[in-house]
Structures are given as structure tokens and as C-alpha cells.
Amino acid sequence: MTENGGHSWAGLLRSYDVSEATATRLVSALAAAEVSALAFCRLLDRWARGEPDPTTPGRREAALRRAAERVETALAGLEGPLGRFLVELQADEAEGRSWYGEPGAGEVVEWDATLRRAGVSASPARVAQAYLELAVLVRALQGLGTSARMGSLPHRSELWAGLFDLRENLYGGAVDDLRALAA
């Protein structure tokens, strides 16, 4: 991600008619959410491939808790800037379609066997839900970056709808799942 470049998701978000302060806060908060979401997902992906890192079940349990806590913290910092951006973005049309699609097959994963093999006692359902929502967030940001590079900006109402959907999905359940995993 080139945060300040015009051909990135950050540059794309700055190109809409919102205050620079609001766009800057959102970009910063989304960058933190993206980094922590990627770390959470990559940790689980390594375990799914059979890579026991960290090397002991206790350390893996602690690593999952830390990763969940980092994402939860990043999402707490995203809530205000995202809400403010949505208010300032207010689309002309009452409703638009989101610019990103439904979760792909690679994002819907059963984690029971992986967690059991890793020696981690976390709820597989909570891990699956958090992983899914975070993978969708990362994919949505990648999609915005691709749109920026191709010069194909989502219509204002599409951007609003997509960000609104992301917010609802993240704060409608993923944050609770992450909080439980971090505990």
C-alpha cells in the first residue's frame, strides 16, 4: 500500500469531497486495521498449512490472543473516523451497491481441525467469523486499491454503501468475536 499515492486505496478515499482531516484520520485508522487484520489472518493461515509458529501450544494460544487484541484495538480506533467519513460522504442517492463482492470460498474456512492441531482452545466459530470479516476488509481495501490504479473510482453511493456494509459487519459481530478471542 502506498498510503499517500493517488493510485492507492488511501488516495482514492482522499479523492472524494470530504475534509482532509476526516480523510486522513480514516486512512490512518484503516491502515492500522489492515495491518492488524493481515497479521491475524496470516497467523491462522500458517497454522492451517501446518507451520507450528510459535512453537508451543501455550505460545500459540497467547499469539492468537495478542493478534485478536491488536485487531480489536485497531477496529476501536476505526469506528469514529469511519462514521465521520460516512457522514461527510453522504451519497446523493438513497442507496448504492457496494463495490466489493461477497466473501470468496477461500475466506470461509472451518478452523476446528487447525485449532485442535495447534493446541489452541479458542472457539472455532468465533475464529471463523473474525477471520471471514477481516479477510473481507482486507479484500475490500485491495479492491479499492485496484480501482484507484485502474482509474475506475466507485460512484459516491457505491463507496458509501460498501463502507457502511463493512462497518456493519465489523461492529455487528466481528468486534465481539475478537474481544472474546482476546480474553
N, C-alpha and C positions, 0 to 999 in steps of 0.2 A: 504494500500500500504506500503510495506517495501522498502523504497527508495534505500537503499544500498544493499539489499539482492540479491543474484543471482537468486532467484525464483520470481522475480517481473518484471514488465514491464521495470522498470529502469535498473535492472540488465541485462535484455535481450538486451536493447539498447546499454549498455556498452560492450556487448559481441561481437559486430561487429567491424570490423577493421577500427575504426575512432579514432581520437586523444582523449585522456582522457578529455582535456579541452572542446572540442566540445560536447562530450557525457554529461559531467557534466552540461554545460550550457543548453543543450536540456532537460535533466532530470529535472533541476530546473524550467525551463520555462514551461514544460509540467505539472509538479506538480502544479504550480500556476494556469495554465489554467484548470486543472482538478478540483481543489478545487472551483474555482470561477464558473465554469460551473455547478458543482453539486449544489452549493448554488442557482444559478439562476433557475435551473430546479426544485429543491425541493421547492422553494418559490411558483412557479406556481403549482406544484403538490398539495401542501397544499390547495391552493385556489380551485383547481379542486375538492378536497374532501370536500369543504365547510368549511374549517377552516379559519376564518377571522383573520389572524395574519399577520401584525399588525391589530389593532382593528378598525381603521377608514379608510375610502376610501382615504383620503389625505395621510395618513401614508403608505397605501399600494402602492399608486402611487409613493411616494418617495422611498419606498423599492425596487420597480421594477427598478426605475431609477438608484439607487445605485448598485443593482445587475448587471444590464446591463453595467454600467460604470466599475465595477470591472472586468467583463469578457473582455470587450474591452481593458482595460489596460493590462490584462494578455496576451491576444492574440497579442497585440502590442509588448510585450516582448518576445513572442514566434517566431515571424516572422524571425528574424535574425538567432537565433540558429537552427531553423528548416531548413532554407535554407542552412546554412553551413553544417549541418549534411547530407542533401541530396547530396551536392556536394562531401563530403568526402566518402559517402556511395557508390556512383556511382556503379550501378549494372553491372555485366559482360554482361548480356543480355540486349537487347534494351528495352524489355518490359516484365513486370511480371504482375501477377494478385494480386490484393490487398488481404491481409489476412483477412479482415473483410467484412461482407456482407452488403447488402442494409439495409436501415432503416427498423425496425420492425414496426408492426401495433401500438404498444404502444408508438412509437416515433412520429407518425403522428397524431397530435391532433388538433382539432378545438378549438380555445380559445375564440371565440366570447362570448358565454354564460358565461363562467367563468369570463372573464374580466368585463362584464356587471354586474354580480352578485357581484363582488369585488368592483365595483365602480371605476374601473381603465379605463382611456380613451385611453390607448395605442392601436396602430394598431394591431388587431388580426393577420393579415397576417405577420407582422414583428415579432410578438411574436412567431407564429407558426414556421417560418423559423429559427429563432435564436434557439428556443428550439430543433428543429429537428437536426440542425448541432451540437449543443452542446451535445445532447444525443448520437449522433453518435460518437463524440470524446470520451466521457466517455466510451461508449461500446467498442470502438476500443482499448482503453488502458486496459480495463478489459480483452479483448481477448488476448492482448499481455501478460498480467499477467498470464492468464491461460496457454498460450503456454509455458511460462517460467517454470511454476510449473510442466507441463507435459513433459518438456524436448523436446518439439516439436517446434523448432525455425523456424520462416518463412525463406524461402530462401531469400537471399540478394535482389533479384529482386522483390520479393513479399513485403518485408518490404519497399523498395524504392517506389514501386507503391502505397502502402497503405498510406504512409506518404505524398507522392505527392498529392494523392486524398484528404486527409484531409486538406492539405494546400490550395488546390484549392477551396474546399467547404467553408472553414472558411474565406478565404480572397476574395473569389469571390462573397460574398453576406452577410454572417453572420456578419462580422465586420460592414458593413454599417447598417444592421438592428439594431445591438446593439448600434451603435453610435446614431441612430435616437431614440431608446428607452431611452437612457441615457440623451438626450437633454431635 
